[in-house]
């Protein structure tokens, strides 16, 4: 994902980019403890998708309309 995205969020909330990335991934990890059907549709290499895998899937779905 574009570093500008993380940087903008970090600046807005007064935290580091690393904290933003860590918090987003923690939220994804929590979701996959008890995933719903939509979450299970996300293609991923491991048990839990990365932020980039989630974003790639979302972009693909948006483009499909």
NORGIWO-V492129 format. One record per run of one state. SS is the DSSP state (a for helix, b for strand, c for the rest). FROM is the first residue (numbers start at 0). LEN is the number of residues. Records with the same first field share a line. If there is no record, write none. Layout:
# NORGIWO-V492129
SS = FROM-LEN / FROM-LEN
This chain:
# NORGIWO-V492129
c = 0-2 / 13-3 / 31-5 / 40-10 / 64-1
a = 2-11 / 16-15 / 36-4 / 50-14
